Amino acid sequence: MGLFENWKVSGITTDAAKASKPFYDLAVIIETEDFYIPKEAVLIGAQIFLKMHRSFDLYFNNRMKNEKTEAIKFLVAFASYAMGKDMMHWDWQQVRHQSQGIYGSMEESPEDFKLYNLPMINRFSIEVKEFISNN
């Protein structure tokens, strides 16, 4: 990956990480069942998460280049969600750092990414779908 591409990805992950708290909140609420923010807002965040996952799938599985930016944003949402699942303190800079590592893994070693990250990504999306169905 060239320098320009690194800068572009860094900008996307920075902006998305700063806006990723709703996905952290979604995971915390799914884990604790404590709606500390309005249920409607959480459900909207859940639907956005699934829509972003579809874009990620189109990019990762079909290499649809026009979905790359949305796929990167999904990896940021995934990192924020994972932070909420682990009940860690939300920190956009840590979300950015994690998502950049996940992106690097996806691009540099897709077979390892499929083996280690994809099952967790799919499991989280199933949890979000179930959450929407139950609420």
N, CA, C and O atoms as a MOPAC input file, in Angstrom:
PM7 MOZYME 1SCF
protein

 N      0.85100 1    -1.16500 1     0.00000 1
 C      0.00000 1     0.00000 1     0.00000 1
 C      0.90000 1     1.23300 1     0.00000 1
 O      1.82700 1     1.33800 1     0.80300 1
 N      0.61500 1     2.15800 1    -0.90600 1
 C      1.43200 1     3.35300 1    -1.03300 1
 C      1.13500 1     4.39100 1     0.03300 1
 O      0.18100 1     4.26600 1     0.80100 1
 N      1.97000 1     5.41400 1     0.06200 1
 C      1.84600 1     6.48100 1     1.05500 1
 C      0.51500 1     7.20900 1     0.92900 1
 O     -0.14400 1     7.48400 1     1.93200 1
 N      0.11600 1     7.52400 1    -0.30500 1
 C     -1.15600 1     8.21900 1    -0.50100 1
 C     -2.31900 1     7.37600 1     0.01200 1
 O     -3.23700 1     7.89400 1     0.64700 1
 N     -2.27400 1     6.08300 1    -0.26700 1
 C     -3.33900 1     5.18500 1     0.19700 1
 C     -3.37600 1     5.14400 1     1.72100 1
 O     -4.45400 1     5.14500 1     2.31500 1
 N     -2.21300 1     5.10900 1     2.35500 1
 C     -2.14700 1     5.13600 1     3.82500 1
 C     -2.77500 1     6.39900 1     4.38300 1
 O     -3.52200 1     6.33600 1     5.35900 1
 N     -2.48900 1     7.53600 1     3.78500 1
 C     -3.07400 1     8.80100 1     4.24300 1
 C     -4.58600 1     8.78900 1     4.09100 1
 O     -5.31900 1     9.23900 1     4.97200 1
 N     -5.03800 1     8.26300 1     2.95600 1
 C     -6.47800 1     8.20800 1     2.70400 1
 C     -7.17700 1     7.33300 1     3.74800 1
 O     -8.19000 1     7.72800 1     4.32400 1
 N     -6.62500 1     6.14300 1     3.98300 1
 C     -7.20600 1     5.23700 1     4.98000 1
 C     -7.15400 1     5.87500 1     6.36300 1
 O     -8.10800 1     5.76500 1     7.13300 1
 N     -6.05600 1     6.53400 1     6.68000 1
 C     -5.92600 1     7.18800 1     7.98700 1
 C     -6.99300 1     8.25900 1     8.16800 1
 O     -7.57500 1     8.37900 1     9.24600 1
 N     -7.25000 1     9.02800 1     7.13300 1
 C     -8.29500 1    10.05300 1     7.22300 1
 C     -9.67700 1     9.45800 1     7.41400 1
 O    -10.46900 1     9.95200 1     8.21600 1
 N     -9.96500 1     8.39400 1     6.67200 1
 C    -11.27100 1     7.73200 1     6.78900 1
 C    -11.43600 1     7.15400 1     8.19000 1
 O    -12.47900 1     7.33400 1     8.82000 1
 N    -10.41400 1     6.46100 1     8.67700 1
 C    -10.53500 1     5.83200 1    10.00100 1
 C    -10.60200 1     6.87300 1    11.11000 1
 O    -11.30300 1     6.67300 1    12.10200 1
 N     -9.89200 1     7.97000 1    10.96000 1
 C     -9.94600 1     9.02700 1    11.97900 1
 C    -11.35200 1     9.60300 1    12.07400 1
 O    -11.92200 1     9.68800 1    13.16200 1
 N    -11.90900 1    10.00000 1    10.93200 1
 C    -13.25600 1    10.58700 1    10.93700 1
 C    -14.29700 1     9.59400 1    11.43400 1
 O    -15.17000 1     9.94500 1    12.22800 1
 N    -14.20300 1     8.36200 1    10.96700 1
 C    -15.18200 1     7.34700 1    11.37000 1
 C    -15.04200 1     7.00100 1    12.84800 1
 O    -16.04500 1     6.78800 1    13.53000 1
 N    -13.81200 1     6.94300 1    13.35000 1
 C    -13.60600 1     6.61300 1    14.76900 1
 C    -14.21800 1     7.68200 1    15.66900 1
 O    -14.82500 1     7.36100 1    16.69100 1
 N    -14.06300 1     8.92700 1    15.29900 1
 C    -14.63700 1    10.01500 1    16.10500 1
 C    -16.16300 1     9.91000 1    16.17200 1
 O    -16.77600 1    10.38000 1    17.13100 1
 N    -16.77300 1     9.29800 1    15.15900 1
 C    -18.23600 1     9.16900 1    15.08900 1
 C    -18.72100 1     7.76900 1    15.45600 1
 O    -19.88700 1     7.44800 1    15.22600 1
 N    -17.85400 1     6.93100 1    16.01900 1
 C    -18.20100 1     5.51600 1    16.20900 1
 C    -18.82500 1     5.16200 1    17.56000 1
 O    -19.11800 1     3.99200 1    17.80400 1
 N    -19.03000 1     6.11700 1    18.42300 1
 C    -19.56100 1     5.81600 1    19.75600 1
 C    -20.90800 1     5.08900 1    19.71300 1
 O    -21.14600 1     4.23100 1    20.56300 1
 N    -21.80200 1     5.39100 1    18.75900 1
 C    -23.07600 1     4.64800 1    18.73400 1
 C    -22.90400 1     3.13500 1    18.60900 1
 O    -23.73400 1     2.38300 1    19.11900 1
 N    -21.85800 1     2.67900 1    17.95100 1
 C    -21.64500 1     1.24000 1    17.80100 1
 C    -21.09600 1     0.64100 1    19.08800 1
 O    -21.38700 1    -0.51100 1    19.41000 1
 N    -20.32200 1     1.39700 1    19.80900 1
 C    -19.87800 1     1.00600 1    21.15500 1
 C    -21.10500 1     0.88500 1    22.05600 1
 O    -21.28500 1    -0.11600 1    22.74900 1
 N    -21.94800 1     1.92500 1    22.03400 1
 C    -23.16200 1     1.91400 1    22.86400 1
 C    -24.05900 1     0.72900 1    22.51100 1
 O    -24.62600 1     0.09400 1    23.40000 1
 N    -24.18800 1     0.43300 1    21.23300 1
 C    -24.99600 1    -0.70400 1    20.79400 1
 C    -24.51200 1    -1.99400 1    21.44400 1
 O    -25.31600 1    -2.77200 1    21.95800 1
 N    -23.21900 1    -2.22000 1    21.42100 1
 C    -22.66700 1    -3.44200 1    22.02000 1
 C    -22.88700 1    -3.48100 1    23.52600 1
 O    -23.25000 1    -4.52100 1    24.07500 1
 N    -22.67200 1    -2.35900 1    24.19100 1
 C    -22.86600 1    -2.31300 1    25.64500 1
 C    -24.32600 1    -2.60900 1    25.98700 1
 O    -24.61600 1    -3.35300 1    26.92300 1
 N    -25.23200 1    -2.02200 1    25.22300 1
 C    -26.66700 1    -2.23200 1    25.48800 1
 C    -27.05800 1    -3.67800 1    25.20600 1
 O    -27.85600 1    -4.25100 1    25.94800 1
 N    -26.52200 1    -4.27200 1    24.16800 1
 C    -26.81100 1    -5.68700 1    23.89100 1
 C    -26.27800 1    -6.54800 1    25.03800 1
 O    -26.94000 1    -7.49600 1    25.46000 1
 N    -25.10800 1    -6.22800 1    25.53400 1
 C    -24.50400 1    -7.00400 1    26.62600 1
 C    -25.25400 1    -6.82700 1    27.94500 1
 O    -25.47100 1    -7.80000 1    28.66700 1
 N    -25.64800 1    -5.60400 1    28.26300 1
 C    -26.20200 1    -5.30700 1    29.59200 1
 C    -27.71900 1    -5.21600 1    29.62600 1
 O    -28.32700 1    -5.31100 1    30.69200 1
 N    -28.33800 1    -5.03000 1    28.44700 1
 C    -29.77400 1    -4.79800 1    28.33700 1
 C    -30.22000 1    -3.54600 1    29.08600 1
 O    -31.38000 1    -3.43700 1    29.48200 1
 N    -29.31000 1    -2.61300 1    29.27800 1
 C    -29.58700 1    -1.33700 1    29.93500 1
 C    -29.63200 1    -0.24800 1    28.86800 1
 O    -28.59600 1     0.19000 1    28.36800 1
 N    -30.84300 1     0.18100 1    28.52800 1
 C    -31.00400 1     1.22000 1    27.51700 1
 C    -30.73300 1     2.58400 1    28.13000 1
 O    -31.65500 1     3.27700 1    28.56100 1
 N    -29.48200 1     2.95700 1    28.16600 1
 C    -29.11000 1     4.25200 1    28.73100 1
 C    -29.20300 1     5.37400 1    27.69600 1
 O    -28.96800 1     6.54000 1    28.01300 1
 N    -29.54000 1     5.02100 1    26.47800 1
 C    -29.90500 1     5.99300 1    25.45400 1
 C    -31.20400 1     5.49100 1    24.82500 1
 O    -31.51900 1     4.30700 1    24.94500 1
 N    -31.96000 1     6.35700 1    24.16300 1
 C    -33.27100 1     5.93600 1    23.63800 1
 C    -33.18200 1     4.72100 1    22.71600 1
 O    -32.29700 1     4.61600 1    21.86600 1
 N    -34.13300 1     3.80900 1    22.91800 1
 C    -34.16800 1     2.56900 1    22.14300 1
 C    -34.20200 1     2.83200 1    20.64000 1
 O    -33.56200 1     2.11800 1    19.86700 1
 N    -34.94600 1     3.85400 1    20.22700 1
 C    -35.05400 1     4.16600 1    18.80500 1
 C    -33.68900 1     4.49800 1    18.21700 1
 O    -33.37400 1     4.07300 1    17.10600 1
 N    -32.88500 1     5.24500 1    18.94100 1
 C    -31.54500 1     5.61100 1    18.46400 1
 C    -30.65700 1     4.37400 1    18.36100 1
 O    -29.86800 1     4.24200 1    17.42500 1
 N    -30.79200 1     3.48000 1    19.31900 1
 C    -29.99500 1     2.25000 1    19.30400 1
 C    -30.38100 1     1.38300 1    18.11000 1
 O    -29.51400 1     0.80700 1    17.45100 1
 N    -31.67000 1     1.28900 1    17.83200 1
 C    -32.13500 1     0.49100 1    16.69700 1
 C    -31.67400 1     1.07600 1    15.35900 1
 O    -31.34500 1     0.33700 1    14.43100 1
 N    -31.65500 1     2.39500 1    15.27100 1
 C    -31.13200 1     3.03400 1    14.05500 1
 C    -29.64600 1     2.69600 1    13.89800 1
 O    -29.19700 1     2.36500 1    12.80100 1
 N    -28.89300 1     2.77900 1    14.98300 1
 C    -27.47500 1     2.42000 1    14.94200 1
 C    -27.27100 1     0.96900 1    14.53000 1
 O    -26.33700 1     0.65100 1    13.79300 1
 N    -28.14500 1     0.09300 1    15.00900 1
 C    -28.05500 1    -1.33000 1    14.65400 1
 C    -28.29400 1    -1.53400 1    13.15800 1
 O    -27.59300 1    -2.31200 1    12.51200 1
 N    -29.28400 1    -0.83400 1    12.61600 1
 C    -29.56600 1    -0.95100 1    11.18500 1
 C    -28.40900 1    -0.41000 1    10.35000 1
 O    -28.07000 1    -0.97600 1     9.31100 1
 N    -27.81000 1     0.67900 1    10.80300 1
 C    -26.65100 1     1.23700 1    10.09600 1
 C    -25.49100 1     0.25600 1    10.13100 1
 O    -24.80200 1     0.07800 1     9.12600 1
 N    -25.26500 1    -0.38800 1    11.27800 1
 C    -24.19000 1    -1.37100 1    11.41200 1
 C    -24.36400 1    -2.47900 1    10.37000 1
 O    -23.40400 1    -2.86800 1     9.70600 1
 N    -25.58500 1    -2.98200 1    10.23300 1
 C    -25.83600 1    -4.06500 1     9.27100 1
 C    -25.68700 1    -3.59100 1     7.83000 1
 O    -25.18700 1    -4.33100 1     6.98300 1
 N    -26.11200 1    -2.37700 1     7.55000 1
 C    -25.94700 1    -1.82300 1     6.20400 1
 C    -24.46200 1    -1.69200 1     5.88000 1
 O    -24.03500 1    -2.01100 1     4.77100 1
 N    -23.68100 1    -1.22400 1     6.84400 1
 C    -22.24100 1    -1.09400 1     6.64700 1
 C    -21.60200 1    -2.46600 1     6.44200 1
 O    -20.67100 1    -2.61100 1     5.65000 1
 N    -22.10700 1    -3.46900 1     7.16000 1
 C    -21.58000 1    -4.82900 1     6.99300 1
 C    -21.81100 1    -5.32100 1     5.55900 1
 O    -20.94900 1    -5.98400 1     4.98300 1
 N    -22.95300 1    -5.00100 1     4.99600 1
 C    -23.22100 1    -5.40000 1     3.60800 1
 C    -22.19500 1    -4.76000 1     2.66100 1
 O    -21.70500 1    -5.41400 1     1.74000 1
 N    -21.87800 1    -3.49300 1     2.89000 1
 C    -20.85500 1    -2.82700 1     2.06300 1
 C    -19.50300 1    -3.49800 1     2.23600 1
 O    -18.76700 1    -3.69600 1     1.27000 1
 N    -19.18600 1    -3.84600 1     3.47300 1
 C    -17.93400 1    -4.54600 1     3.74300 1
 C    -17.89600 1    -5.86400 1     2.96800 1
 O    -16.89500 1    -6.17600 1     2.32400 1
 N    -18.97500 1    -6.63100 1     3.02600 1
 C    -19.03500 1    -7.90900 1     2.30500 1
 C    -18.82300 1    -7.71800 1     0.80700 1
 O    -18.10300 1    -8.49200 1     0.17500 1
 N    -19.44100 1    -6.69700 1     0.24400 1
 C    -19.28000 1    -6.43900 1    -1.18500 1
 C    -17.82600 1    -6.12800 1    -1.52900 1
 O    -17.31700 1    -6.56400 1    -2.56200 1
 N    -17.17100 1    -5.38000 1    -0.66500 1
 C    -15.76600 1    -5.06100 1    -0.92900 1
 C    -14.87100 1    -6.27700 1    -0.70000 1
 O    -14.06500 1    -6.63100 1    -1.56100 1
 N    -15.01500 1    -6.90900 1     0.45200 1
 C    -14.09900 1    -7.99300 1     0.80700 1
 C    -14.29400 1    -9.23300 1    -0.06900 1
 O    -13.31900 1    -9.80800 1    -0.55300 1
 N    -15.51900 1    -9.63800 1    -0.27200 1
 C    -15.78900 1   -10.87100 1    -1.01400 1
 C    -15.78700 1   -10.68300 1    -2.52200 1
 O    -15.39100 1   -11.58600 1    -3.25900 1
 N    -16.22700 1    -9.51500 1    -2.98900 1
 C    -16.36400 1    -9.29300 1    -4.43300 1
 C    -15.39800 1    -8.23900 1    -4.96900 1
 O    -15.36200 1    -7.98000 1    -6.17100 1
 N    -14.62500 1    -7.64000 1    -4.08600 1
 C    -13.65600 1    -6.59300 1    -4.45700 1
 C    -14.30000 1    -5.46900 1    -5.26700 1
 O    -13.74200 1    -4.98400 1    -6.25200 1
 N    -15.48400 1    -5.07500 1    -4.82300 1
 C    -16.16600 1    -3.94800 1    -5.45100 1
 C    -15.51300 1    -2.67000 1    -4.92400 1
 O    -15.78200 1    -2.23800 1    -3.80300 1
 N    -14.66900 1    -2.08500 1    -5.73400 1
 C    -13.85800 1    -0.92900 1    -5.33200 1
 C    -14.70500 1     0.24700 1    -4.85700 1
 O    -14.27400 1     1.00500 1    -3.98900 1
 N    -15.89600 1     0.40800 1    -5.41100 1
 C    -16.74700 1     1.52700 1    -5.00800 1
 C    -17.26600 1     1.37000 1    -3.57600 1
 O    -17.84500 1     2.31100 1    -3.03400 1
 N    -17.07500 1     0.21400 1    -2.95700 1
 C    -17.50800 1    -0.01700 1    -1.57300 1
 C    -16.35800 1     0.09100 1    -0.57800 1
 O    -16.56100 1    -0.11100 1     0.61900 1
 N    -15.15900 1     0.40600 1    -1.05100 1
 C    -13.98400 1     0.38500 1    -0.17500 1
 C    -14.10300 1     1.35400 1     1.00100 1
 O    -13.82900 1     0.97200 1     2.13900 1
 N    -14.50200 1     2.58700 1     0.74800 1
 C    -14.61800 1     3.56700 1     1.84200 1
 C    -15.61500 1     3.08900 1     2.88500 1
 O    -15.34800 1     3.17000 1     4.08400 1
 N    -16.76600 1     2.59100 1     2.43700 1
 C    -17.77000 1     2.09900 1     3.38900 1
 C    -17.26500 1     0.85400 1     4.11900 1
 O    -17.57500 1     0.66000 1     5.29500 1
 N    -16.50100 1     0.02000 1     3.44200 1
 C    -15.92100 1    -1.16200 1     4.09500 1
 C    -14.96000 1    -0.74300 1     5.20200 1
 O    -14.95300 1    -1.33800 1     6.27900 1
 N    -14.15400 1     0.27500 1     4.94000 1
 C    -13.23600 1     0.78300 1     5.96600 1
 C    -14.02900 1     1.33900 1     7.14100 1
 O    -13.68800 1     1.08800 1     8.29700 1
 N    -15.07800 1     2.08600 1     6.85200 1
 C    -15.92100 1     2.62900 1     7.92800 1
 C    -16.54400 1     1.50000 1     8.74600 1
 O    -16.69000 1     1.61500 1     9.96300 1
 N    -16.91000 1     0.41300 1     8.07500 1
 C    -17.45400 1    -0.72000 1     8.82100 1
 C    -16.41000 1    -1.30100 1     9.76800 1
 O    -16.73700 1    -1.64400 1    10.90400 1
 N    -15.17000 1    -1.41800 1     9.32600 1
 C    -14.12700 1    -1.94500 1    10.20900 1
 C    -13.95300 1    -1.06100 1    11.44100 1
 O    -13.63800 1    -1.55500 1    12.52300 1
 N    -14.15800 1     0.23700 1    11.28000 1
 C    -14.12600 1     1.15000 1    12.42500 1
 C    -15.31700 1     0.86200 1    13.34300 1
 O    -15.16000 1     0.78700 1    14.56200 1
 N    -16.50200 1     0.70100 1    12.75800 1
 C    -17.69300 1     0.38000 1    13.55400 1
 C    -17.49700 1    -0.94200 1    14.28200 1
 O    -17.86600 1    -1.07500 1    15.44800 1
 N    -16.92300 1    -1.90700 1    13.60200 1
 C    -16.63300 1    -3.21000 1    14.20000 1
 C    -15.68000 1    -3.06300 1    15.38700 1
 O    -15.90400 1    -3.66800 1    16.43500 1
 N    -14.62800 1    -2.27000 1    15.23400 1
 C    -13.66600 1    -2.06300 1    16.32600 1
 C    -14.33800 1    -1.39200 1    17.51900 1
 O    -14.07500 1    -1.75500 1    18.66600 1
 N    -15.19800 1    -0.42200 1    17.25600 1
 C    -15.90900 1     0.26000 1    18.33600 1
 C    -16.88300 1    -0.69100 1    19.02900 1
 O    -16.99100 1    -0.69800 1    20.25500 1
 N    -17.58400 1    -1.48800 1    18.23600 1
 C    -18.51200 1    -2.48500 1    18.77600 1
 C    -17.74900 1    -3.47800 1    19.66200 1
 O    -18.19700 1    -3.80800 1    20.76000 1
 N    -16.60300 1    -3.94700 1    19.18100 1
 C    -15.80000 1    -4.90600 1    19.94600 1
 C    -15.35300 1    -4.30100 1    21.27700 1
 O    -15.31000 1    -4.99200 1    22.29500 1
 N    -15.02500 1    -3.02700 1    21.26400 1
 C    -14.63700 1    -2.34800 1    22.49400 1
 C    -15.80800 1    -2.34800 1    23.48600 1
 O    -15.61500 1    -2.54000 1    24.68700 1
 N    -17.01400 1    -2.13000 1    22.97100 1
 C    -18.20100 1    -2.17700 1    23.82800 1
 C    -18.47700 1    -3.57700 1    24.34400 1
 O    -18.84800 1    -3.75100 1    25.50500 1
 N    -18.29800 1    -4.58300 1    23.48400 1
 C    -18.48600 1    -5.97600 1    23.92300 1
 C    -17.55800 1    -6.31500 1    25.07700 1
 O    -17.94200 1    -7.03600 1    25.99800 1
 N    -16.34000 1    -5.79900 1    25.02900 1
 C    -15.34500 1    -6.05700 1    26.07200 1
 C    -15.49600 1    -5.13200 1    27.26900 1
 O    -14.72500 1    -5.20800 1    28.22600 1
 N    -16.49900 1    -4.25400 1    27.21000 1
 C    -16.77700 1    -3.29200 1    28.28700 1
 C    -15.55400 1    -2.41700 1    28.61000 1
 O    -15.31100 1    -2.04900 1    29.76000 1
 N    -14.81800 1    -2.10700 1    27.57800 1
 C    -13.68600 1    -1.20200 1    27.73400 1
 C    -14.19500 1     0.23500 1    27.70600 1
 O    -15.30400 1     0.50100 1    27.24300 1
 N    -13.38800 1     1.14400 1    28.19900 1
 C    -13.70900 1     2.56800 1    28.10000 1
 C    -13.58300 1     2.97200 1    26.63900 1
 O    -12.57700 1     2.66200 1    26.00100 1
 N    -14.58700 1     3.66100 1    26.09500 1
 C    -14.54200 1     4.07000 1    24.68900 1
 C    -13.52000 1     5.17600 1    24.49800 1
 O    -13.48100 1     6.14500 1    25.25700 1
 N    -12.70900 1     5.01900 1    23.49000 1
 C    -11.67000 1     5.99200 1    23.15500 1
 C    -11.51800 1     5.98200 1    21.64000 1
 O    -11.05500 1     4.99300 1    21.07100 1
 N    -11.90000 1     7.06200 1    20.98700 1
 C    -11.89300 1     7.08500 1    19.52500 1
 C    -10.50000 1     6.81900 1    18.95600 1
 O    -10.37000 1     6.23000 1    17.88200 1
 N     -9.46600 1     7.24800 1    19.66600 1
 C     -8.11100 1     7.01900 1    19.16000 1
 C     -7.75800 1     5.53000 1    19.19600 1
 O     -7.08300 1     5.02400 1    18.30000 1
 N     -8.21300 1     4.84400 1    20.22300 1
 C     -7.98800 1     3.39400 1    20.29300 1
 C     -8.81800 1     2.67000 1    19.22000 1
 O     -8.36100 1     1.69400 1    18.62500 1
 N    -10.01900 1     3.15400 1    18.98800 1
 C    -10.85700 1     2.58700 1    17.91900 1
 C    -10.14300 1     2.75500 1    16.57700 1
 O    -10.07500 1     1.81700 1    15.78300 1
 N     -9.61500 1     3.94600 1    16.33000 1
 C     -8.89000 1     4.20200 1    15.08100 1
 C     -7.69100 1     3.25900 1    14.94900 1
 O     -7.47000 1     2.65600 1    13.89800 1
 N     -6.93500 1     3.14600 1    16.02500 1
 C     -5.73900 1     2.29000 1    16.00900 1
 C     -6.11600 1     0.83700 1    15.69500 1
 O     -5.49100 1     0.19600 1    14.85000 1
 N     -7.13000 1     0.33400 1    16.37500 1
 C     -7.55900 1    -1.05400 1    16.15700 1
 C     -8.07700 1    -1.26000 1    14.73400 1
 O     -7.75900 1    -2.25800 1    14.08700 1
 N     -8.87200 1    -0.30900 1    14.25700 1
 C     -9.45200 1    -0.46500 1    12.92100 1
 C     -8.37400 1    -0.39900 1    11.84300 1
 O     -8.47900 1    -1.09300 1    10.83200 1
 N     -7.35300 1     0.41000 1    12.03400 1
 C     -6.25900 1     0.45300 1    11.06000 1
 C     -5.51900 1    -0.88200 1    11.02900 1
 O     -5.10400 1    -1.34200 1     9.96500 1
 N     -5.35500 1    -1.50000 1    12.19200 1
 C     -4.73000 1    -2.82200 1    12.23900 1
 C     -5.58300 1    -3.87600 1    11.55500 1
 O     -5.06600 1    -4.73400 1    10.84000 1
 N     -6.88800 1    -3.81100 1    11.77500 1
 C     -7.80400 1    -4.76500 1    11.14100 1
 C     -7.78500 1    -4.56800 1     9.62800 1
 O     -7.76000 1    -5.53800 1     8.87000 1
 N     -7.79700 1    -3.31500 1     9.19400 1
 C     -7.73200 1    -3.02200 1     7.76000 1
 C     -6.44000 1    -3.57500 1     7.14900 1
 O     -6.46400 1    -4.19800 1     6.08800 1
 N     -5.32500 1    -3.34300 1     7.82400 1
 C     -4.04400 1    -3.85700 1     7.33500 1
 C     -4.06800 1    -5.36400 1     7.20800 1
 O     -3.56300 1    -5.92000 1     6.23400 1
 N     -4.65300 1    -6.02300 1     8.19000 1
 C     -4.76800 1    -7.47700 1     8.15300 1
 C     -5.61300 1    -7.91400 1     6.95800 1
 O     -5.26500 1    -8.86600 1     6.25800 1
 N     -6.70800 1    -7.22300 1     6.73200 1
 C     -7.60300 1    -7.57000 1     5.63000 1
 C     -6.89200 1    -7.44800 1     4.28300 1
 O     -7.04200 1    -8.30900 1     3.41600 1
 N     -6.12900 1    -6.39000 1     4.11400 1
 C     -5.48100 1    -6.13800 1     2.83100 1
 C     -4.20200 1    -6.95600 1     2.64000 1
 O     -3.90600 1    -7.40200 1     1.53100 1
 N     -3.45700 1    -7.14800 1     3.71300 1
 C     -2.14400 1    -7.78400 1     3.58400 1
 C     -2.18400 1    -9.30600 1     3.72600 1
 O     -1.36600 1   -10.00600 1     3.13000 1
 N     -3.12400 1    -9.81300 1     4.50400 1
 C     -3.21200 1   -11.27000 1     4.66900 1
 C     -4.67700 1   -11.69000 1     4.74200 1
 O     -5.16700 1   -12.06100 1     5.80800 1
 N     -5.37600 1   -11.63100 1     3.60600 1
 C     -6.81000 1   -11.91800 1     3.59800 1
 C     -7.17900 1   -13.31100 1     4.10000 1
 O     -8.25700 1   -13.49600 1     4.66500 1
 N     -6.30500 1   -14.28500 1     3.90300 1
 C     -6.62700 1   -15.63700 1     4.38200 1
 C     -6.62700 1   -15.68000 1     5.91200 1
 O     -7.50600 1   -16.29800 1     6.51400 1
 N     -5.65700 1   -15.03300 1     6.53800 1
 C     -5.64100 1   -14.94400 1     8.00500 1
 C     -6.83500 1   -14.13800 1     8.49900 1
 O     -7.44700 1   -14.47900 1     9.51100 1
 N     -7.16400 1   -13.07000 1     7.78000 1
 C     -8.31300 1   -12.24300 1     8.13800 1
 C     -9.58500 1   -13.09200 1     8.13200 1
 O    -10.40300 1   -13.00600 1     9.04700 1
 N     -9.74000 1   -13.91300 1     7.08900 1
 C    -10.91500 1   -14.80400 1     7.01200 1
 C    -10.95300 1   -15.76100 1     8.19200 1
 O    -12.01900 1   -16.05000 1     8.73500 1
 N     -9.80800 1   -16.23900 1     8.57600 1
 C     -9.72000 1   -17.22900 1     9.64100 1
 C     -9.96700 1   -16.62400 1    11.02700 1
 O    -10.66500 1   -17.22100 1    11.84600 1
 N     -9.40500 1   -15.45400 1    11.29000 1
 C     -9.43500 1   -14.89700 1    12.64400 1
 C    -10.46600 1   -13.79500 1    12.85900 1
 O    -11.07900 1   -13.72900 1    13.92400 1
 N    -10.66700 1   -12.93900 1    11.87900 1
 C    -11.55500 1   -11.79000 1    12.07700 1
 C    -12.95900 1   -11.99100 1    11.53200 1
 O    -13.93300 1   -11.55600 1    12.14600 1
 N    -13.07000 1   -12.64000 1    10.39900 1
 C    -14.38100 1   -12.78500 1     9.77500 1
 C    -15.39900 1   -13.52500 1    10.64700 1
 O    -16.56200 1   -13.12300 1    10.67500 1
 N    -15.01300 1   -14.58100 1    11.35300 1
 C    -16.01500 1   -15.23200 1    12.21700 1
 C    -16.56500 1   -14.29100 1    13.29800 1
 O    -17.75500 1   -14.33300 1    13.61000 1
 N    -15.71500 1   -13.45900 1    13.85800 1
 C    -16.17200 1   -12.51900 1    14.88600 1
 C    -17.05700 1   -11.44000 1    14.26700 1
 O    -18.08000 1   -11.06800 1    14.84300 1
 N    -16.67100 1   -10.94400 1    13.10900 1
 C    -17.49000 1    -9.94400 1    12.41400 1
 C    -18.87700 1   -10.52200 1    12.14600 1
 O    -19.88500 1    -9.86800 1    12.41600 1
 N    -18.93400 1   -11.72900 1    11.62500 1
 C    -20.23100 1   -12.34700 1    11.32300 1
 C    -21.03600 1   -12.62800 1    12.58500 1
 O    -22.25700 1   -12.46500 1    12.59000 1
 N    -20.36500 1   -13.04800 1    13.65400 1
 C    -21.06700 1   -13.30100 1    14.92300 1
 C    -21.67300 1   -12.01400 1    15.47600 1
 O    -22.80700 1   -12.01200 1    15.95700 1
 N    -20.91500 1   -10.92000 1    15.40700 1
 C    -21.43600 1    -9.64400 1    15.89500 1
 C    -22.64500 1    -9.20600 1    15.07700 1
 O    -23.61200 1    -8.68700 1    15.63500 1
 N    -22.60200 1    -9.40700 1    13.77000 1
 C    -23.74300 1    -9.02300 1    12.93900 1
 C    -24.96900 1    -9.87300 1    13.24100 1
 O    -26.09200 1    -9.36900 1    13.21100 1
 N    -24.77000 1   -11.14400 1    13.53000 1
 C    -25.89100 1   -11.99500 1    13.93500 1
 C    -26.49200 1   -11.48300 1    15.24300 1
 O    -27.71300 1   -11.43900 1    15.38800 1
 N    -25.64800 1   -11.09900 1    16.18700 1
 C    -26.14400 1   -10.53200 1    17.45600 1
 C    -26.97200 1    -9.28000 1    17.20300 1
 O    -28.02400 1    -9.08800 1    17.81300 1
 N    -26.49500 1    -8.43400 1    16.30400 1
 C    -27.21600 1    -7.19400 1    16.00000 1
 C    -28.55000 1    -7.50700 1    15.33100 1
 O    -29.55700 1    -6.87800 1    15.65500 1
 N    -28.57900 1    -8.45900 1    14.41100 1
 C    -29.84200 1    -8.86100 1    13.77400 1
 C    -30.82200 1    -9.38400 1    14.81200 1
 O    -32.00000 1    -9.02700 1    14.78500 1
 N    -30.35400 1   -10.22100 1    15.72100 1
 C    -31.22000 1   -10.75500 1    16.78100 1
 C    -31.72800 1    -9.63500 1    17.68000 1
 O    -32.88800 1    -9.64500 1    18.09400 1
 N    -30.87400 1    -8.68400 1    17.97800 1
 C    -31.26800 1    -7.53700 1    18.80500 1
 C    -32.39600 1    -6.77300 1    18.13300 1
 O    -33.38000 1    -6.41300 1    18.77800 1
 N    -32.25100 1    -6.52600 1    16.82800 1
 C    -33.31600 1    -5.81000 1    16.10200 1
 C    -34.59900 1    -6.62100 1    16.13600 1
 O    -35.67200 1    -6.06500 1    16.37200 1
 N    -34.51100 1    -7.92200 1    15.90500 1
 C    -35.70400 1    -8.78000 1    15.90000 1
 C    -36.41900 1    -8.78700 1    17.24200 1
 O    -37.64700 1    -8.85900 1    17.29600 1
 N    -35.65800 1    -8.71400 1    18.31900 1
 C    -36.24000 1    -8.78900 1    19.65500 1
 C    -36.71800 1    -7.44800 1    20.18500 1
 O    -37.34000 1    -7.38600 1    21.24600 1
 N    -36.43700 1    -6.38700 1    19.46800 1
 C    -36.81300 1    -5.06300 1    19.94200 1
 C    -37.64800 1    -4.33300 1    18.91500 1
 O    -38.05700 1    -3.19500 1    19.14700 1

